Amino acid sequence: MKVPTDRPILVTGVAGFIGFHVAERLLASGHTVAGLDNLNSYYDPKLKEARLARLKARKGFQFSRGDLADAAAVGKLFDAAKPEFVIHLAAQAGVRYALDHPEAYVAANLVGFFHVLEAARRHGVRHFLYASSSSVYGAVTRAPFSEHGPAEHPVSFYGATKRANELMAHSYAHLHRLPATGLRFFTVYGPWGRPDMAIYIFTAAILAGRPIEVVEKGEVERDFTYIDDVTEAVVRVAGVVPKGDPAWSGAAPDPATSRAPYRLYNIGNSSPVRLMEVVRLIEAETGKKAEIIEKKLPPGDMRLTAAATDDLAAAVDFRPATPLRDGIKRFVSWYREYHGG
């Protein structure tokens, strides 16, 4: 499936986990991709550089190194690429890192988001697609989490910045008629993944014979979503430009839609799995037993994430559905090849 444009598609965070895979998919479909990344050191930049090297080897890829907090750099990229479609995936990630480094989230996720949003407005972008997160649901316990339900009580600062992004995007959709779609990603994993995520951490430790920390006796549940499914959803949704719902009512406001050209979608596997089950699957795939250290749930972590994806399926005829066992098998295979273990 192709996005309906002959111009370069702008992908921010292009050396990041999801950005890299989305860019690869777009390039394989014949698109030109203009990528932006600052290659920061939140995790090993060598992994980002390795992803970037693969993209640079592809025809049609253009890369700019720059920071979202630099309005001039963002503006220069838009001036050069003149994109009709923007897939904004760059952000400061990580729930726990925000406890000690909240300023990084203000710079990237608030100020940086504004710079990209404003540049998209000035250039008359046809569709501004951006990464939100399951973290916006925060204190919600009614599962599965629906885009049409509340997301007003994030329990992490990271989640708060992502909810702020959704509100900022809606205001631009309302004021400037900028079509904007937010994608609430649920615990994405797979080859070329982030080293700060549980499946990567557990695999690395188990293969090296190091103990792993498992919170709440492994009873915490996550809706693990395989990267290929996420990529498919992103590319499909990019081609569905929101137009607004004329029947939307302020008397009974639907958080997922608007009279403005604005939409929210969950991107999740709709199949929450306990962390202990993840550990067992990695043990089976690696042939090694994990040494487990029990840990209390850290501040800001959620006990459960679970995505309702009926709206996504209705919009693009697709639901993420890769079984966790299959995804872990592919990840461990990639990990061993990449790290030589």
Secondary structure, 3 states (H helix, E strand, C coil): CCCCCCCCEEEECCCCHHHHHHHHHHHHCCCCEEEEECCCCCCCHHHHHHHHHHHHCCCCEEEEECCCCCHHHHHHHHHHHCCCEEEECCCCCCCCHHHCCHHHHHHHHHHHHHHHHHHHHHCCCCEEEEEEEHHHHCCCCCCCECCCCCCCCCCCHHHHHHHHHHHHHHHHHHHHCCCEEEEEECCEECCCCCCCCHHHHHHHHHHHCCCEEEEHHHCCEECCEEHHHHHHHHHHHHCCCCCCCCCCCCCCCCCCCCCCCEEEEEECCCCCEEHHHHHHHHHHHHCCCCCEEEECCCCCCCCECCECCHHHHHHHCCCCCCCHHHHHHHHHHHHHHHHCC
